[in-house]
């Protein structure tokens, strides 16, 4: 590879490592927030999104199960989950979770928009 191509590859690798490190830190902050307030649906929705985006399916399923155990209609949880994945341009999944939020809590405005 020419030097400029090698430098670009190295720069891309460094950028990916920084992004991965930032995502791990973000999940760590969310996990600490969950520990401080284990029934906060906003935090749990964002944590579930972080797990889903990282393809940590068992952790994602555990958060969903926990939320559904203490709230029969966790509309806010699904709105937060949908918002987080929508920001990462995962529109199909976001749409699915917005629909679920609207089914559970029809009066919840963000789920209807």
PLY file of the C-alpha trace (Angstrom):
ply
format ascii 1.0
element vertex 113
property float x
property float y
property float z
element edge 112
property int vertex1
property int vertex2
end_header
0.00 0.00 0.00
1.19 3.51 -0.65
2.06 5.47 2.46
-1.05 7.65 2.22
-3.27 4.55 2.00
-1.52 2.97 4.97
-1.96 6.13 6.99
-5.65 6.22 6.08
-6.10 2.60 7.18
-4.33 3.28 10.47
-6.40 6.43 11.03
-9.60 4.47 10.33
-8.56 1.74 12.74
-7.84 4.30 15.44
-11.21 5.97 14.86
-12.98 2.60 15.19
-11.11 1.84 18.42
-12.04 5.25 19.86
-15.69 4.71 18.92
-15.72 1.23 20.48
-14.11 2.57 23.65
-16.67 5.39 23.81
-19.56 2.94 23.38
-18.21 0.75 26.21
-17.91 3.81 28.45
-21.47 4.88 27.55
-22.81 1.42 28.41
-20.89 1.60 31.68
-22.54 4.93 32.55
-25.96 3.51 31.69
-25.33 0.41 33.78
-24.35 2.61 36.73
-27.50 4.70 36.22
-29.58 1.50 36.13
-28.00 0.36 39.38
-28.87 3.71 40.98
-32.45 3.70 39.69
-33.38 0.17 38.55
-36.91 1.06 37.41
-36.20 4.19 35.39
-37.63 3.32 31.98
-35.71 6.08 30.18
-32.38 4.72 31.37
-33.42 1.12 30.75
-34.58 1.95 27.23
-31.23 3.54 26.40
-29.35 0.65 28.01
-31.38 -1.87 26.02
-30.58 0.09 22.85
-26.86 0.05 23.68
-27.00 -3.72 24.17
-29.02 -4.23 20.98
-26.64 -2.09 18.93
-23.66 -4.01 20.36
-25.42 -7.29 19.46
-25.45 -8.36 23.11
-28.73 -10.20 22.66
-28.82 -11.92 26.06
-28.27 -8.62 27.89
-30.89 -6.92 25.70
-33.43 -9.68 26.41
-32.70 -9.50 30.15
-33.41 -5.75 30.24
-36.66 -6.19 28.30
-37.71 -9.03 30.62
-36.92 -6.95 33.73
-38.90 -3.96 32.48
-41.89 -6.04 31.45
-41.84 -7.70 34.89
-42.39 -4.43 36.78
-44.50 -2.57 34.19
-47.21 -4.32 32.23
-47.27 -1.50 29.67
-43.73 -0.06 29.40
-44.48 2.48 26.68
-41.82 4.95 27.78
-39.20 2.19 27.74
-40.01 1.35 24.12
-40.03 5.03 23.09
-36.56 5.52 24.59
-35.34 2.32 22.95
-36.75 3.41 19.58
-35.31 6.94 19.90
-31.84 5.59 20.61
-31.75 3.18 17.68
-33.35 5.75 15.38
-30.42 8.08 16.10
-28.15 5.30 14.83
-30.23 5.10 11.62
-31.78 1.72 12.42
-35.17 2.87 11.20
-36.90 -0.49 10.80
-36.16 -1.52 14.37
-37.07 1.94 15.66
-40.40 1.77 13.84
-41.14 -1.61 15.36
-40.51 -0.32 18.90
-42.43 2.93 18.32
-45.41 0.80 17.22
-45.08 -1.36 20.32
-45.01 1.76 22.52
-48.13 3.09 20.78
-49.92 -0.23 21.31
-49.03 -0.28 24.99
-49.65 3.41 25.73
-51.77 4.97 22.97
-51.81 8.38 24.70
-47.99 8.55 24.76
-47.33 11.34 22.26
-43.82 10.34 21.07
-45.09 6.90 20.14
-47.76 8.40 17.91
-45.49 10.78 15.95
0 1
1 2
2 3
3 4
4 5
5 6
6 7
7 8
8 9
9 10
10 11
11 12
12 13
13 14
14 15
15 16
16 17
17 18
18 19
19 20
20 21
21 22
22 23
23 24
24 25
25 26
26 27
27 28
28 29
29 30
30 31
31 32
32 33
33 34
34 35
35 36
36 37
37 38
38 39
39 40
40 41
41 42
42 43
43 44
44 45
45 46
46 47
47 48
48 49
49 50
50 51
51 52
52 53
53 54
54 55
55 56
56 57
57 58
58 59
59 60
60 61
61 62
62 63
63 64
64 65
65 66
66 67
67 68
68 69
69 70
70 71
71 72
72 73
73 74
74 75
75 76
76 77
77 78
78 79
79 80
80 81
81 82
82 83
83 84
84 85
85 86
86 87
87 88
88 89
89 90
90 91
91 92
92 93
93 94
94 95
95 96
96 97
97 98
98 99
99 100
100 101
101 102
102 103
103 104
104 105
105 106
106 107
107 108
108 109
109 110
110 111
111 112
